[in-house]
Amino acid sequence: MTQKIEQSQRQERVAAWNRRAECDLAAFQNSPKQTYQAEKARDRKLCANLEEAIRRSGLQDGMTVSFHHAFRGGDLTVNMVMDVIAKMGFKNLTLASSSLSDCHAPLVEHIRQGVVTRIYTSGLRGPLAEEISRGLLAEPVQIHSHGGRVHLVQSGELNIDVAFLGVPSCDEFGNANGYSGKACCGSLGYAMVDADNAKQVVMLTEELLPYPHNPASIEQDQVDLIVKVDRVGDAAKIGAGATRMTTNPRELLIARSAADVIVNSGYFKKVSPCRPAPAALRWR
């Protein structure tokens, strides 16, 4: 009789321990990898709106925010983000965009209100350039080449706190390229140094695609936050200004010479259509 009682008590203790283990160790239970990845992406990276993404990025007064200009005159990301940042009350920010065009005229008001106090860029055009030329900014604009921008960031002279990168599409982890989706912008090369070096990377996308979204010019390990927006840019306005089609003989000669340099550089390889290109040679 005593032996049966002891056995029963032991079974109760084991059952109680199992119940506790199921509760305490639920996070460590086996689950399909795809399910875990999907849950992690939604819980960790996706934001309901741009304001939430900015708040979660840890942006503070005096920090540096960056953007790329793959959409050129059709860019909608810079104005959209800066409008929300201004409404949230941030001040004294450094704006480090790879370039700024006519479409960025709304930045004039943000400069007047003290939201933006310093600018790094490869170029200025339109009303923004005119106002800055008249002394709108207290500090001179830091003008650099595209390669110079990469050096500034990689050397630490320009420290990007939060990069806001607009892409046509990405998956829930942040894998993205510039040629999938409605607003295809082509290469995301301008954004790569931001994705590599910014303390926080916020990806704005028009479309969320199934995981994994490949090939990826910007990869999931580089992306901290993702927010889905209606539009990041107007691809129809990319082919204007410096990127317009030309019939000018001098410009065509320059283009042909540049193409010859690329072809003979040793880095340009013809790839069989039946075989994917090496990562270093993919269209980015």
C-alpha positions as a printed NumPy array, in Angstrom:
array([[  0.   ,   0.   ,   0.   ],
       [  2.786,   2.399,   0.949],
       [  4.577,   1.61 ,  -2.296],
       [  1.454,   2.438,  -4.358],
       [  1.022,   5.751,  -2.53 ],
       [  4.653,   6.698,  -3.157],
       [  4.305,   5.755,  -6.835],
       [  1.141,   7.852,  -7.156],
       [  2.813,  10.844,  -5.494],
       [  5.774,  10.499,  -7.796],
       [  3.502,  10.483, -10.856],
       [  1.767,  13.62 ,  -9.604],
       [  5.107,  15.379,  -9.153],
       [  6.209,  14.376, -12.664],
       [  2.894,  15.554, -14.134],
       [  3.179,  18.871, -12.278],
       [  6.733,  19.37 , -13.531],
       [  5.664,  18.609, -17.116],
       [  2.856,  21.158, -16.907],
       [  5.254,  23.78 , -15.6  ],
       [  7.819,  22.938, -18.271],
       [  5.237,  23.298, -21.022],
       [  4.426,  26.769, -19.719],
       [  7.927,  28.02 , -18.902],
       [  9.681,  26.531, -21.933],
       [  7.016,  27.241, -24.549],
       [  9.387,  29.515, -26.459],
       [ 11.824,  26.626, -26.885],
       [  9.386,  24.087, -28.319],
       [ 10.069,  22.717, -31.79 ],
       [  8.298,  24.611, -34.576],
       [  8.632,  24.724, -38.37 ],
       [ 11.394,  27.083, -39.474],
       [  9.138,  28.98 , -41.881],
       [  6.581,  29.584, -39.13 ],
       [  9.267,  30.891, -36.777],
       [ 10.715,  33.174, -39.459],
       [  7.328,  34.608, -40.364],
       [  6.421,  35.282, -36.729],
       [  9.805,  36.851, -36.035],
       [  9.535,  39.156, -39.028],
       [  6.084,  40.403, -38.107],
       [  6.852,  40.825, -34.43 ],
       [ 10.256,  42.415, -34.756],
       [ 10.369,  44.511, -37.916],
       [  6.961,  45.446, -39.307],
       [  5.525,  48.795, -38.202],
       [  1.919,  49.897, -38.503],
       [  2.859,  53.331, -39.843],
       [  5.766,  55.669, -40.438],
       [  5.396,  57.414, -37.082],
       [  5.817,  54.094, -35.268],
       [  8.888,  53.282, -37.362],
       [ 10.482,  56.646, -36.529],
       [  9.738,  56.201, -32.832],
       [ 11.146,  52.666, -32.751],
       [ 14.268,  53.758, -34.635],
       [ 15.327,  55.83 , -31.627],
       [ 15.623,  59.071, -33.591],
       [ 16.516,  62.079, -31.433],
       [ 17.212,  65.777, -31.939],
       [ 20.613,  66.443, -33.495],
       [ 20.909,  63.072, -35.239],
       [ 21.623,  62.326, -38.906],
       [ 19.028,  60.844, -41.26 ],
       [ 19.83 ,  59.575, -44.739],
       [ 18.069,  58.766, -48.002],
       [ 18.939,  57.557, -51.503],
       [ 17.829,  59.15 , -54.781],
       [ 17.204,  56.158, -57.036],
       [ 13.834,  57.69 , -58.001],
       [ 15.507,  61.024, -58.804],
       [ 12.836,  63.585, -59.761],
       [ 10.112,  61.099, -58.855],
       [ 11.229,  60.572, -55.262],
       [  8.423,  60.682, -52.701],
       [ 10.244,  59.187, -49.718],
       [ 12.255,  62.185, -48.494],
       [  9.301,  64.575, -48.295],
       [  7.023,  61.946, -46.753],
       [  9.493,  61.029, -44.011],
       [ 10.561,  64.596, -43.257],
       [  6.934,  65.742, -42.989],
       [  6.252,  63.113, -40.323],
       [  9.525,  63.882, -38.539],
       [  8.584,  67.571, -38.437],
       [  5.111,  66.807, -37.066],
       [  6.699,  64.698, -34.327],
       [  8.699,  67.744, -33.214],
       [ 12.278,  66.761, -34.046],
       [ 14.832,  69.554, -34.508],
       [ 18.435,  70.193, -35.517],
       [ 18.763,  67.179, -37.816],
       [ 21.471,  66.565, -40.401],
       [ 20.032,  65.459, -43.739],
       [ 22.357,  63.17 , -45.699],
       [ 20.693,  62.311, -48.992],
       [ 22.726,  60.943, -51.896],
       [ 21.182,  63.768, -53.955],
       [ 18.356,  66.326, -53.815],
       [ 16.193,  67.45 , -56.738],
       [ 13.446,  69.888, -57.68 ],
       [ 10.885,  67.606, -56.041],
       [ 12.432,  68.267, -52.63 ],
       [ 11.323,  71.906, -52.466],
       [  9.234,  71.197, -49.298],
       [ 12.533,  70.872, -47.411],
       [ 12.797,  74.668, -47.546],
       [ 10.104,  74.998, -44.884],
       [ 11.699,  72.307, -42.71 ],
       [ 14.963,  74.261, -42.801],
       [ 13.161,  77.464, -41.844],
       [ 11.514,  75.704, -38.904],
       [ 14.822,  74.311, -37.633],
       [ 14.005,  70.676, -38.368],
       [ 17.011,  70.451, -40.723],
       [ 20.149,  72.457, -39.918],
       [ 22.858,  70.652, -41.922],
       [ 22.91 ,  68.93 , -45.322],
       [ 25.253,  66.448, -46.995],
       [ 24.455,  65.749, -50.656],
       [ 25.954,  65.302, -54.117],
       [ 23.745,  67.992, -55.624],
       [ 20.935,  70.521, -55.156],
       [ 18.371,  71.688, -57.688],
       [ 15.256,  73.81 , -57.969],
       [ 13.749,  76.007, -55.237],
       [ 15.748,  74.256, -52.508],
       [ 19.031,  75.125, -54.223],
       [ 17.908,  78.702, -54.845],
       [ 16.945,  79.308, -51.211],
       [ 20.139,  77.76 , -49.865],
       [ 22.164,  79.899, -52.289],
       [ 20.515,  82.928, -50.692],
       [ 21.713,  81.886, -47.234],
       [ 18.824,  79.795, -45.904],
       [ 21.188,  77.451, -44.033],
       [ 23.51 ,  78.777, -41.339],
       [ 26.145,  76.191, -42.313],
       [ 27.425,  75.564, -45.852],
       [ 26.078,  72.46 , -47.574],
       [ 28.636,  69.647, -47.71 ],
       [ 28.805,  68.734, -51.421],
       [ 30.472,  65.433, -52.338],
       [ 30.692,  62.982, -55.208],
       [ 28.902,  59.641, -54.992],
       [ 32.178,  57.883, -54.278],
       [ 33.064,  60.615, -51.811],
       [ 29.839,  59.931, -49.935],
       [ 30.787,  56.283, -49.563],
       [ 34.175,  57.306, -48.15 ],
       [ 32.608,  59.797, -45.741],
       [ 30.286,  57.139, -44.356],
       [ 32.776,  54.285, -44.235],
       [ 35.471,  56.443, -42.63 ],
       [ 33.092,  57.643, -39.925],
       [ 33.274,  61.305, -40.899],
       [ 29.558,  61.085, -41.702],
       [ 27.72 ,  58.944, -39.145],
       [ 24.204,  57.952, -40.177],
       [ 21.882,  57.375, -37.237],
       [ 18.749,  56.396, -39.169],
       [ 18.579,  55.532, -42.876],
       [ 15.16 ,  55.663, -44.536],
       [ 15.316,  53.58 , -47.702],
       [ 12.408,  53.524, -50.145],
       [ 12.11 ,  50.363, -52.252],
       [  9.456,  49.056, -54.658],
       [  9.064,  45.8  , -52.73 ],
       [ 10.595,  43.609, -50.036],
       [  9.669,  40.633, -47.879],
       [  8.848,  40.735, -44.169],
       [ 12.511,  40.439, -43.26 ],
       [ 13.666,  43.303, -45.488],
       [ 15.209,  41.5  , -48.462],
       [ 14.788,  43.98 , -51.315],
       [ 15.866,  44.892, -54.819],
       [ 14.997,  47.736, -57.151],
       [ 13.428,  45.837, -60.031],
       [ 10.548,  43.91 , -58.426],
       [  7.262,  45.691, -57.859],
       [  5.265,  48.47 , -59.47 ],
       [  7.669,  51.366, -58.872],
       [ 10.837,  49.785, -60.257],
       [ 13.794,  52.128, -59.815],
       [ 16.644,  49.896, -61.006],
       [ 19.884,  49.753, -59.074],
       [ 19.882,  50.344, -55.306],
       [ 23.607,  51.051, -55.325],
       [ 23.21 ,  54.499, -53.768],
       [ 21.511,  52.926, -50.734],
       [ 24.013,  50.163, -50.062],
       [ 26.461,  52.199, -48.   ],
       [ 23.543,  53.43 , -45.871],
       [ 22.277,  49.885, -45.333],
       [ 25.784,  48.735, -44.383],
       [ 26.646,  51.531, -41.967],
       [ 23.552,  53.22 , -40.516],
       [ 22.82 ,  52.503, -36.869],
       [ 19.17 ,  51.89 , -37.779],
       [ 17.745,  51.073, -41.212],
       [ 14.059,  51.751, -41.852],
       [ 12.781,  50.306, -45.111],
       [  9.74 ,  51.879, -46.751],
       [  8.065,  49.616, -49.289],
       [  5.026,  49.703, -51.527],
       [  4.591,  45.945, -51.528],
       [  5.356,  43.042, -49.18 ],
       [  6.293,  39.862, -51.031],
       [  6.62 ,  36.256, -49.77 ],
       [  9.852,  35.286, -48.017],
       [ 12.514,  34.882, -49.295],
       [ 12.564,  37.716, -51.848],
       [ 15.611,  37.086, -54.038],
       [ 17.942,  38.249, -55.411],
       [ 18.336,  40.871, -52.707],
       [ 20.462,  43.989, -53.163],
       [ 19.688,  44.976, -49.567],
       [ 19.544,  41.947, -47.302],
       [ 17.506,  41.142, -44.214],
       [ 20.436,  41.359, -41.79 ],
       [ 20.872,  45.022, -42.736],
       [ 17.254,  46.037, -42.063],
       [ 15.848,  46.894, -38.636],
       [ 12.332,  48.153, -39.355],
       [  9.858,  47.946, -42.235],
       [  6.807,  50.065, -42.962],
       [  4.41 ,  49.62 , -45.868],
       [  3.371,  52.875, -47.543],
       [  1.232,  53.736, -50.544],
       [  4.065,  55.083, -52.699],
       [  7.816,  55.543, -52.369],
       [  8.406,  57.094, -55.781],
       [  7.235,  57.715, -59.323],
       [  9.398,  55.623, -61.633],
       [  8.107,  57.517, -64.677],
       [ 10.107,  60.569, -63.565],
       [ 13.468,  58.815, -63.289],
       [ 14.397,  59.425, -66.931],
       [ 14.711,  63.206, -66.736],
       [ 17.404,  65.77 , -66.068],
       [ 20.825,  64.13 , -65.823],
       [ 19.37 ,  60.703, -66.713],
       [ 17.355,  61.805, -69.76 ],
       [ 17.727,  60.066, -73.122],
       [ 19.985,  62.095, -75.382],
       [ 20.894,  62.547, -79.045],
       [ 23.729,  64.973, -78.257],
       [ 26.881,  63.609, -80.018],
       [ 29.19 ,  64.717, -77.206],
       [ 27.074,  63.043, -74.512],
       [ 26.786,  59.879, -76.617],
       [ 30.587,  59.817, -77.005],
       [ 31.016,  60.121, -73.233],
       [ 28.52 ,  57.287, -72.709],
       [ 30.312,  55.054, -75.236],
       [ 33.684,  55.74 , -73.611],
       [ 32.272,  54.929, -70.168],
       [ 30.788,  51.683, -71.49 ],
       [ 34.137,  50.723, -73.049],
       [ 35.908,  51.292, -69.729],
       [ 33.398,  49.044, -67.944],
       [ 33.635,  46.267, -70.548],
       [ 37.434,  46.278, -70.449],
       [ 37.803,  46.72 , -66.69 ],
       [ 38.078,  43.021, -65.971],
       [ 35.035,  43.124, -63.696],
       [ 32.416,  42.875, -66.454],
       [ 31.579,  39.278, -67.364],
       [ 29.115,  37.824, -69.803],
       [ 26.835,  35.388, -67.972],
       [ 24.976,  32.5  , -69.553],
       [ 21.177,  33.008, -69.445],
       [ 20.914,  29.479, -68.039],
       [ 23.175,  30.281, -65.113],
       [ 22.594,  32.991, -62.47 ],
       [ 25.147,  35.761, -62.233],
       [ 27.613,  35.816, -59.325],
       [ 26.475,  38.032, -56.465],
       [ 29.029,  40.733, -57.275],
       [ 27.754,  41.068, -60.851],
       [ 23.999,  41.081, -60.328],
       [ 21.984,  44.121, -61.329],
       [ 21.624,  46.141, -58.168]])
